[in-house]
Amino acid sequence: MDLEKIKSKIITIQGQQVILDSEVADLYQVETKRINEAVKNNPEKFPAGYIIQLTTEESKVLRSKISTLEQGKGHYSKYAMRAFSERGLYMLATILRSPKATETTIAIIETFAKVRELSHTIAEIGRQPDKQEQKNMLQRSGKIISDIISSEFETTDTETTIEFNLAIVSMKHTIKRTSKKK
């Protein structure tokens, strides 16, 4: 599963990082109505925070932004969309019990974790007074970014350069990767 594809489907709604039901269906290679049936038939497995039921207005705004939806009767649900949190996706995979759903959910959870770790690391770089630790955090951030972009490669070397030009500090981080041997 392409982590970059998954990352592009993660959006923030009501302060939570989520994936819309139609995007989950696309990733799981099922119809959106199958996703929504699983939720409807198992409400006890989706406590608060697992799924966000978007308002009709939020759904309309998102539909207008999603260019892949075809216009016309029957091409998309007239009902408000649902958005799944990381926990909601995990529960959904246990309900669907398909190898594709399980494999995809693992990749989604890994992507959520990497995005969370990257956000935390980047936030900490500016607060870290130790220059060596900043360099280590920058290297860790670069590796996370490269993992999100492509997991088909393994890191063979990294290089960080810090340049001082009068009052301006410039950092450059290079990651060297080669194809994983299968």
N, CA and C of each residue as an Amber inpcrd file, in Angstrom:
protein
   546
   0.8530000  -1.1750000   0.0000000   0.0000000   0.0000000   0.0000000
   0.8950000   1.2320000   0.0000000   0.5910000   2.1680000  -0.8470000
   1.3640000   3.3930000  -1.0020000   1.0350000   4.3650000   0.1250000
   2.0010000   4.6000000   1.0200000   1.7670000   5.4780000   2.1610000
   1.4640000   6.9040000   1.7220000   2.0470000   7.3570000   0.6260000
   1.7720000   8.7060000   0.1240000   0.3070000   8.8180000  -0.2960000
  -0.2290000   7.7750000  -0.9020000  -1.6390000   7.7730000  -1.2940000
  -2.5200000   7.8680000  -0.0500000  -2.1680000   7.1230000   0.9710000
  -2.9320000   7.1680000   2.2190000  -2.8220000   8.5470000   2.8500000
  -1.6020000   9.0850000   2.9120000  -1.3880000  10.4020000   3.5160000
  -2.2310000  11.4570000   2.8210000  -2.3760000  11.3450000   1.5140000
  -3.1490000  12.3440000   0.7810000  -4.6410000  12.2720000   1.1120000
  -5.0870000  11.1780000   1.7000000  -6.4990000  11.0120000   2.0370000
  -6.8030000  11.4310000   3.4740000  -5.7840000  11.6560000   4.2710000
  -5.9830000  12.0690000   5.6580000  -6.2710000  13.5680000   5.6830000
  -7.4040000  13.9170000   6.2760000  -7.7760000  15.3210000   6.4060000
  -8.1160000  15.6100000   7.8630000  -8.1680000  16.8770000   8.2130000
  -8.5300000  17.2590000   9.5680000  -9.9460000  17.8180000   9.5590000
 -10.8040000  17.1970000  10.3430000 -12.1860000  17.6290000  10.4910000
 -12.4880000  17.6800000  11.9760000 -13.0830000  18.7690000  12.4000000
 -13.4530000  18.9470000  13.8030000 -12.2730000  18.6550000  14.7290000
 -11.0740000  19.0450000  14.2840000  -9.8740000  18.8990000  15.1020000
  -9.2580000  17.5170000  15.1210000  -9.7700000  16.5860000  14.3350000
  -9.2320000  15.2260000  14.3020000  -8.7320000  14.8760000  12.9090000
  -7.6700000  14.0790000  12.8640000  -7.2050000  13.5700000  11.5800000
  -8.0290000  12.3380000  11.2550000  -8.6480000  12.3710000  10.0680000
  -9.5940000  11.3180000   9.6850000  -9.4810000  11.0270000   8.1950000
 -10.1550000   9.9510000   7.7880000 -10.2990000   9.6160000   6.3730000
 -11.7920000   9.4460000   6.1170000 -12.2860000  10.0870000   5.0690000
 -13.7090000  10.0340000   4.7280000 -14.1330000   8.6210000   4.3430000
 -15.4050000   8.3090000   4.5680000 -15.9220000   6.9750000   4.2590000
 -15.7120000   6.5920000   2.7980000 -15.8880000   7.5280000   1.8840000
 -15.6960000   7.2190000   0.4550000 -14.2320000   6.9230000   0.1430000
 -13.3270000   7.6000000   0.8340000 -11.8880000   7.3570000   0.6420000
 -11.4840000   6.0130000   1.2520000 -12.0750000   5.6710000   2.3930000
 -11.8230000   4.3640000   3.0130000 -12.2810000   3.2680000   2.0560000
 -13.4670000   3.4590000   1.4840000 -13.9960000   2.4790000   0.5350000
 -13.0420000   2.3150000  -0.6440000 -12.5110000   3.4210000  -1.1310000
 -11.5480000   3.3730000  -2.2410000 -10.3000000   2.5830000  -1.8360000
  -9.7800000   2.8480000  -0.6530000  -8.5890000   2.1350000  -0.1790000
  -8.8570000   0.6470000   0.0330000 -10.0410000   0.3190000   0.5590000
 -10.4090000  -1.0740000   0.8210000 -10.9430000  -1.7860000  -0.4210000
 -11.1560000  -1.0260000  -1.4790000 -11.6760000  -1.5510000  -2.7440000
 -13.0620000  -2.1840000  -2.5670000 -13.9250000  -1.4490000  -1.8730000
 -15.3230000  -1.8370000  -1.7030000 -16.1840000  -0.6070000  -1.9630000
 -17.4880000  -0.8110000  -2.0440000 -18.4010000   0.3130000  -2.2100000
 -18.5710000   1.0390000  -0.8780000 -18.7910000   2.3520000  -0.9390000
 -18.9920000   3.1530000   0.2740000 -20.1590000   2.6120000   1.0880000
 -21.1920000   2.1300000   0.4170000 -22.3510000   1.6290000   1.1630000
 -21.9850000   0.4120000   2.0070000 -20.9820000  -0.3700000   1.6030000
 -20.5340000  -1.5180000   2.4110000 -19.8830000  -1.0290000   3.7120000
 -19.1250000   0.0570000   3.6040000 -18.4890000   0.6510000   4.7890000
 -19.5810000   1.1240000   5.7450000 -20.5500000   1.8500000   5.2080000
 -21.6130000   2.4000000   6.0380000 -22.5310000   1.3190000   6.6070000
 -22.7270000   0.2260000   5.8910000 -23.5030000  -0.9050000   6.4130000
 -22.7930000  -1.5230000   7.6210000 -21.4760000  -1.6420000   7.5220000
 -20.7040000  -2.2120000   8.6320000 -20.8760000  -1.3630000   9.8930000
 -20.8910000  -0.0520000   9.7200000 -21.0750000   0.8470000  10.8590000
 -22.5060000   0.7270000  11.4010000 -23.4740000   0.7520000  10.5100000
 -24.8820000   0.6830000  10.9070000 -25.1960000  -0.6240000  11.6430000
 -24.6130000  -1.7250000  11.1770000 -24.8810000  -3.0330000  11.7720000
 -24.0860000  -3.3110000  13.0470000 -23.1170000  -2.4530000  13.3580000
 -22.2580000  -2.6760000  14.5320000 -22.0350000  -1.3730000  15.3030000
 -23.0750000  -0.6540000  15.6800000 -22.8810000   0.6520000  16.3220000
 -22.1170000   0.5770000  17.6400000 -22.2400000  -0.5260000  18.3530000
 -21.5500000  -0.6750000  19.6380000 -20.0270000  -0.7400000  19.4920000
 -19.5550000  -1.0210000  18.2940000 -18.1090000  -1.1230000  18.0640000
 -17.4730000   0.2080000  17.6710000 -18.2900000   1.2460000  17.5950000
 -17.7920000   2.5640000  17.1960000 -18.1650000   3.6180000  18.2330000
 -17.4940000   3.5940000  19.3940000 -17.7990000   4.6110000  20.4080000
 -17.3720000   6.0070000  19.9360000 -17.7160000   6.9940000  20.7200000
 -17.3760000   8.3860000  20.3920000 -15.8870000   8.5000000  20.0790000
 -15.5820000   9.2450000  19.0280000 -14.1990000   9.4550000  18.6210000
 -13.7180000   8.5000000  17.5460000 -14.4430000   7.4220000  17.3130000
 -14.0620000   6.4690000  16.2740000 -14.5430000   6.9200000  14.9080000
 -15.7150000   7.5420000  14.8980000 -16.3010000   8.0490000  13.6580000
 -16.8450000   9.4390000  13.9300000 -16.6480000  10.3230000  12.9770000
 -17.2790000  11.6390000  13.0380000 -18.3740000  11.6430000  11.9760000
 -19.5910000  11.9340000  12.4030000 -20.6920000  12.0950000  11.4600000
 -20.6740000  13.5550000  11.0470000 -20.3080000  13.8190000   9.7950000
 -20.2420000  15.1930000   9.3270000 -21.6400000  15.7800000   9.2130000
 -21.7190000  17.0790000   9.4120000 -23.0040000  17.7450000   9.2200000
 -23.2870000  17.7810000   7.7240000 -24.5320000  18.0300000   7.3860000
 -24.9090000  18.1310000   5.9710000 -24.1020000  19.2330000   5.3010000
 -23.9010000  20.3390000   6.0120000 -23.1320000  21.4580000   5.4470000
 -21.6650000  21.0660000   5.2240000 -21.0400000  20.3890000   6.1890000
 -19.6590000  19.9320000   6.0220000 -19.5530000  18.9760000   4.8290000
 -20.5320000  18.0890000   4.6960000 -20.5310000  17.1480000   3.5750000
 -20.6330000  17.8790000   2.2400000 -21.5030000  18.8770000   2.1710000
 -21.6490000  19.6440000   0.9300000 -20.3420000  20.3320000   0.5520000
 -19.6930000  20.9460000   1.5420000 -18.4210000  21.6380000   1.2840000
 -17.3740000  20.6510000   0.7880000 -17.2690000  19.4970000   1.4290000
 -16.2800000  18.4990000   1.0110000 -16.6030000  17.9310000  -0.3610000
 -17.8700000  17.6850000  -0.6450000 -18.2430000  17.1750000  -1.9650000
 -17.8330000  18.1440000  -3.0630000 -17.9680000  19.4350000  -2.7840000
 -17.6020000  20.4180000  -3.8020000 -16.0950000  20.4700000  -4.0090000
 -15.3330000  20.0380000  -3.0060000 -13.8720000  20.0440000  -3.1140000
 -13.3190000  18.7530000  -3.6940000 -14.0880000  17.6740000  -3.6370000
 -13.6120000  16.3790000  -4.1240000 -13.9620000  16.2770000  -5.6000000
 -12.9640000  16.4370000  -6.4240000 -13.2060000  16.4750000  -7.8690000
 -13.4850000  15.1030000  -8.4700000 -13.2170000  14.0430000  -7.7270000
 -13.4030000  12.7050000  -8.2950000 -14.8590000  12.2680000  -8.3010000
 -15.6950000  12.9630000  -7.5410000 -17.1010000  12.5850000  -7.5220000
 -17.7810000  13.0330000  -8.8020000 -18.5050000  12.1220000  -9.3980000
 -19.2330000  12.4500000 -10.6210000 -20.5420000  13.1330000 -10.2510000
 -20.9630000  14.0330000 -11.0870000 -22.2260000  14.7240000 -10.8600000
 -23.3680000  13.8840000 -11.4080000 -24.5420000  14.0830000 -10.8690000
 -25.7150000  13.3800000 -11.3720000 -26.3050000  12.4540000 -10.3320000
 -27.5150000  12.0370000 -10.5850000 -28.2470000  11.1930000  -9.6570000
 -27.5720000   9.8250000  -9.4990000 -27.4230000   9.4260000  -8.2420000
 -26.9220000   8.0940000  -7.9570000 -25.4150000   7.9390000  -7.9470000
 -24.6650000   9.0160000  -8.1940000 -23.2060000   8.8800000  -8.2310000
 -22.5550000   9.0420000  -6.8650000 -23.2650000   9.6530000  -5.9300000
 -22.7590000   9.7050000  -4.5730000 -23.9260000   9.8640000  -3.6250000
 -23.6810000   9.5120000  -2.3780000 -24.7450000   9.5160000  -1.3870000
 -25.2520000  10.9270000  -1.1290000 -26.5460000  11.0400000  -0.9350000
 -27.1260000  12.3320000  -0.5820000 -27.0610000  12.5440000   0.9220000
 -26.5960000  11.5490000   1.6470000 -26.5150000  11.6240000   3.0900000
 -25.1850000  12.2250000   3.5240000 -25.1780000  12.7070000   4.7600000
 -23.9520000  13.2800000   5.3120000 -22.8620000  12.2050000   5.3790000
 -21.6480000  12.6140000   5.1060000 -20.5160000  11.6830000   5.1000000
 -20.0970000  11.3290000   6.5290000 -19.3860000  10.2350000   6.6200000
 -18.7310000   9.8490000   7.8600000 -17.2330000   9.9740000   7.6440000
 -16.5400000  10.2080000   8.7400000 -15.0820000  10.2610000   8.6840000
 -14.5470000   9.3520000   9.7930000 -13.5770000   8.5270000   9.4510000
 -13.0420000   7.5410000  10.3850000 -11.7210000   8.0070000  10.9690000
 -11.6300000   7.9160000  12.2960000 -10.3550000   8.1600000  12.9610000
  -9.5020000   6.8980000  12.8240000  -8.3020000   6.9770000  13.2910000
  -7.4100000   5.8070000  13.2470000  -8.0430000   4.6230000  13.9760000
  -8.6090000   4.8630000  15.1500000  -9.2510000   3.7820000  15.9230000
 -10.4730000   3.2370000  15.1910000 -11.2250000   4.1340000  14.5590000
 -12.3980000   3.7050000  13.8060000 -12.0300000   2.8110000  12.6410000
 -10.9190000   3.1280000  11.9880000 -10.4520000   2.3110000  10.8640000
 -10.0250000   0.9220000  11.3310000  -9.3710000   0.8700000  12.4760000
  -8.9550000  -0.4150000  13.0170000 -10.1850000  -1.2830000  13.3100000
 -11.1870000  -0.6750000  13.9280000 -12.4010000  -1.4230000  14.2480000
 -13.1110000  -1.8670000  12.9660000 -13.1540000  -0.9980000  11.9760000
 -13.7890000  -1.3310000  10.7040000 -13.1230000  -2.5530000  10.0680000
 -11.8090000  -2.6060000  10.1160000 -11.0820000  -3.7460000   9.5340000
 -11.4300000  -5.0440000  10.2500000 -11.6240000  -4.9760000  11.5700000
 -11.9760000  -6.1980000  12.2950000 -13.3820000  -6.6700000  11.9350000
 -14.2570000  -5.7210000  11.5830000 -15.6220000  -6.0900000  11.1980000
 -15.6480000  -6.6510000   9.7760000 -14.9520000  -6.0060000   8.8630000
 -14.9710000  -6.4410000   7.4650000 -14.2690000  -7.7750000   7.2680000
 -13.2480000  -8.0350000   8.0540000 -12.5220000  -9.3040000   8.0300000
 -12.0610000  -9.7410000   6.6460000 -11.6240000  -8.7880000   5.8640000
 -11.0610000  -9.1750000   4.5710000  -9.5610000  -8.9180000   4.6160000
  -8.7860000  -9.7560000   3.9370000  -7.3330000  -9.5470000   3.9230000
  -6.9630000  -8.1550000   3.4060000  -7.6820000  -7.6650000   2.4110000
  -7.3910000  -6.3420000   1.8520000  -7.6400000  -5.2580000   2.8960000
  -8.7430000  -5.3640000   3.6340000  -9.0580000  -4.3720000   4.6640000
  -8.0050000  -4.3910000   5.7670000  -7.5950000  -5.5730000   6.1770000
  -6.5820000  -5.6850000   7.2330000  -5.2510000  -5.1040000   6.7750000
  -4.8000000  -5.4800000   5.5950000  -3.5340000  -4.9770000   5.0490000
  -3.5780000  -3.4610000   4.8990000  -4.6720000  -2.9620000   4.3840000
  -4.8080000  -1.5240000   4.1770000  -4.8600000  -0.7950000   5.5070000
  -5.5770000  -1.3320000   6.4760000  -5.6750000  -0.6820000   7.7860000
  -4.3210000  -0.6120000   8.4630000  -3.5320000  -1.6380000   8.3510000
  -2.1750000  -1.6030000   8.9200000  -1.3810000  -0.4720000   8.2810000
  -1.4570000  -0.3440000   6.9750000  -0.7500000   0.7420000   6.2840000
  -1.2910000   2.1030000   6.7080000  -2.5960000   2.2100000   6.8740000
  -3.1950000   3.4810000   7.3130000  -2.7240000   3.8370000   8.7170000
  -2.7550000   2.8760000   9.6180000  -2.3250000   3.1320000  10.9930000
  -0.8560000   3.5310000  11.0230000  -0.0290000   2.8690000  10.2240000
   1.3860000   3.2420000  10.1310000   1.5370000   4.6780000   9.6320000
   0.7280000   5.0600000   8.6670000   0.7990000   6.4210000   8.1250000
   0.3640000   7.4320000   9.1740000  -0.7530000   7.1730000   9.8620000
  -1.1820000   8.0700000  10.9340000  -0.0630000   8.2370000  11.9580000
   0.5660000   7.1320000  12.3500000   1.6350000   7.1810000  13.3480000
   2.8280000   7.9940000  12.8460000   3.1960000   7.8090000  11.5850000
   4.3310000   8.5510000  11.0290000   4.0270000  10.0500000  10.9250000
   2.8180000  10.3940000  10.5180000   2.4340000  11.8090000  10.4320000
   2.4450000  12.4250000  11.8310000   1.9320000  11.6970000  12.8260000
   1.9310000  12.1880000  14.2070000   3.3630000  12.3710000  14.7140000
   4.2210000  11.3920000  14.4570000   5.6210000  11.4830000  14.8900000
   6.3310000  12.6370000  14.1980000   6.0820000  12.8040000  12.9050000
   6.6990000  13.9020000  12.1660000   6.2610000  15.2460000  12.7270000
   4.9820000  15.4090000  12.9990000   4.4640000  16.6630000  13.5570000
   5.1270000  16.9600000  14.8990000   5.2240000  15.9360000  15.7290000
   5.8430000  16.1040000  17.0530000   7.3240000  16.4720000  16.9180000
   8.0470000  15.7760000  16.0670000   9.4800000  16.0190000  15.8930000
   9.7390000  17.4200000  15.3590000   8.9850000  17.8340000  14.3630000
   9.1730000  19.1700000  13.7920000   8.8840000  20.2460000  14.8360000
   7.8520000  20.0560000  15.6330000   7.5200000  21.0240000  16.6830000
   8.6350000  21.1270000  17.7180000   9.2880000  20.0050000  18.0050000
  10.3440000  19.9840000  19.0170000  11.6730000  20.5650000  18.5290000
  11.9310000  20.5380000  17.2310000  13.2200000  21.0220000  16.7140000
  13.4750000  22.4580000  17.1460000  12.4950000  23.3170000  16.9900000
  12.6690000  24.7270000  17.3470000  12.8280000  24.9640000  18.8330000
  12.3020000  24.0700000  19.6530000  12.3900000  24.2280000  21.1110000
  13.6630000  23.6210000  21.6930000  14.3550000  22.8340000  20.8960000
  15.5390000  22.1220000  21.3770000  16.7570000  23.0560000  21.3600000
  17.3530000  23.3410000  22.5230000  18.5100000  24.2410000  22.5620000
  19.8130000  23.5740000  22.0940000  19.9290000  22.2590000  22.2310000
  21.1440000  21.5380000  21.8700000  21.2160000  21.3480000  20.3470000
  22.2310000  21.9070000  19.7230000  22.3740000  21.8540000  18.2530000
  22.5320000  20.4200000  17.7460000  23.2450000  19.5840000  18.4780000
  23.4140000  18.1900000  18.0500000  22.0790000  17.4540000  18.0820000
  21.2980000  17.7130000  19.1290000  19.9840000  17.0750000  19.2150000
  19.0640000  17.5960000  18.1120000  19.1760000  18.8870000  17.7630000
  18.4100000  19.4350000  16.6400000  18.7690000  18.7040000  15.3540000
  20.0640000  18.4670000  15.1750000  20.5250000  17.7510000  13.9770000
  19.9530000  16.3340000  13.9560000  19.9680000  15.6560000  15.0970000
  19.4130000  14.3000000  15.1860000  17.9100000  14.3010000  14.8710000
  17.2000000  15.2980000  15.3920000  15.7640000  15.4030000  15.1510000
  15.4910000  15.7000000  13.6740000  16.3250000  16.5100000  13.0620000
  16.1770000  16.8160000  11.6410000  16.3840000  15.5430000  10.8110000
  17.3820000  14.7480000  11.1680000  17.6240000  13.4910000  10.4680000
  16.4330000  12.5390000  10.6440000  15.9080000  12.4780000  11.8630000
  14.7480000  11.6180000  12.1310000  13.5450000  12.0880000  11.2990000
  13.3550000  13.4020000  11.2010000  12.2550000  13.9530000  10.3900000
  12.4200000  13.5830000   8.9270000  13.6300000  13.6920000   8.4200000
  13.8910000  13.3390000   7.0200000  13.5920000  11.8860000   6.7360000
  13.9450000  11.0180000   7.6700000  13.6660000   9.5910000   7.4840000
  12.1650000   9.3280000   7.4920000  11.4490000   9.9830000   8.3860000
   9.9940000   9.8020000   8.4410000   9.3590000  10.2650000   7.1390000
   9.7780000  11.4180000   6.6590000   9.2400000  11.9470000   5.3950000
   9.5130000  10.9700000   4.2590000  10.7280000  10.4640000   4.1880000
  11.0530000   9.5380000   3.1020000  10.2770000   8.2240000   3.2330000
   9.9950000   7.7890000   4.4660000   9.1780000   6.5870000   4.6630000
   7.7480000   6.8200000   4.1880000   7.2130000   8.0030000   4.4460000
   5.8560000   8.3160000   4.0100000   5.7930000   8.3710000   2.4920000
   6.7930000   8.9760000   1.8790000   6.7980000   9.1330000   0.4270000
   6.9520000   7.7870000  -0.2700000   7.8620000   6.9520000   0.2050000
   8.0350000   5.6530000  -0.4340000   8.6670000   4.6740000   0.5350000
   7.9980000   3.5620000   0.7400000   8.5450000   2.5170000   1.6110000
   9.2740000   1.4490000   0.7990000   9.4240000   1.6870000  -0.4940000
  10.0820000   0.7180000  -1.3740000  11.6060000   0.7830000  -1.2830000
  12.1040000   1.7540000  -0.5310000  13.5340000   1.9460000  -0.4430000
  13.9740000   1.8720000   1.0100000  15.2580000   1.5490000   1.2030000
  15.8110000   1.5950000   2.5480000  16.9040000   2.6520000   2.6010000
  17.0310000   3.2830000   3.7560000  18.0120000   4.3490000   3.9200000
  19.3990000   3.7340000   4.0080000  20.3170000   4.2490000   3.2060000
  21.6900000   3.7570000   3.2350000  22.6270000   4.7530000   3.8960000
  22.2590000   6.0280000   3.8700000  23.1240000   7.0510000   4.4400000
  22.3360000   8.3430000   4.5700000  22.7190000   9.1590000   5.5280000
  22.1270000  10.4890000   5.6350000  23.2480000  11.4930000   5.8250000
  22.9440000  12.7100000   5.4960000  23.9380000  13.7720000   5.6270000
  23.2020000  15.0620000   5.9650000  23.6480000  15.7310000   7.0170000
  23.0620000  17.0060000   7.3940000  24.1410000  18.0620000   7.3600000
  23.8270000  19.1580000   6.7200000  24.7560000  20.2700000   6.6310000
  24.1020000  21.4890000   7.2630000  24.8170000  22.1680000   8.1280000
  24.3280000  23.4100000   8.7070000  25.2420000  24.5170000   8.2270000
  24.6420000  25.4960000   7.5750000  25.4040000  26.6100000   7.0370000
  25.0330000  27.8770000   7.7880000  26.0450000  28.6660000   8.1650000
  25.8020000  29.9450000   8.8030000  26.1770000  31.0430000   7.8190000
  25.2200000  31.8940000   7.5390000  25.4470000  32.9970000   6.6180000
  24.9790000  34.2600000   7.3300000  25.9290000  34.9310000   8.0050000
  25.6290000  36.0870000   8.8440000  24.5790000  35.7050000   9.8850000
  23.4150000  36.3160000   9.8700000  22.4100000  36.0430000  10.8900000
  21.4250000  34.9520000  10.4730000  21.6100000  34.4070000   9.2830000
  20.6750000  33.4150000   8.7770000  21.2800000  32.0220000   8.9120000
  20.5030000  31.1160000   9.4580000  20.9380000  29.7290000   9.5700000
  20.1910000  28.9290000   8.5130000  20.9290000  28.1330000   7.7860000
  20.3210000  27.3050000   6.7570000  20.6830000  25.8550000   7.0320000
  19.6770000  24.9710000   6.9690000  19.9330000  23.5490000   7.1810000
  19.5380000  22.7850000   5.9360000  20.3360000  21.7960000   5.6170000
  20.0400000  20.9270000   4.4840000  20.2210000  19.4980000   4.9690000
  19.2490000  18.6530000   4.6620000  19.3240000  17.2600000   5.0720000
  19.0960000  16.3870000   3.8450000  20.0290000  15.5010000   3.5610000
  19.9520000  14.6280000   2.4060000  19.8230000  13.1920000   2.8880000
  18.9100000  12.4530000   2.2730000  18.7490000  11.0400000   2.5840000
  19.0740000  10.2520000   1.3310000  19.9680000   9.3150000   1.4630000
  20.3400000   8.4570000   0.3320000  19.6360000   7.1200000   0.5270000
  18.8970000   6.6970000  -0.4990000  18.1290000   5.4630000  -0.3960000
  18.3810000   4.5940000  -1.6060000  18.2970000   3.2950000  -1.3750000
  18.3870000   2.3380000  -2.4720000  17.1870000   1.3990000  -2.3910000
  16.8910000   0.7620000  -3.4850000  15.7540000  -0.1470000  -3.5590000
  15.9670000  -1.3190000  -2.6170000  14.8890000  -1.7150000  -1.9010000
  14.9770000  -2.8720000  -1.0180000  15.1420000  -4.1280000  -1.8460000
  15.9940000  -4.9840000  -1.3850000  16.1820000  -6.2570000  -2.0780000
  15.0640000  -7.1980000  -1.6710000  14.4430000  -7.8440000  -2.6470000
  13.2970000  -8.7230000  -2.3590000  13.7000000 -10.1570000  -2.3500000
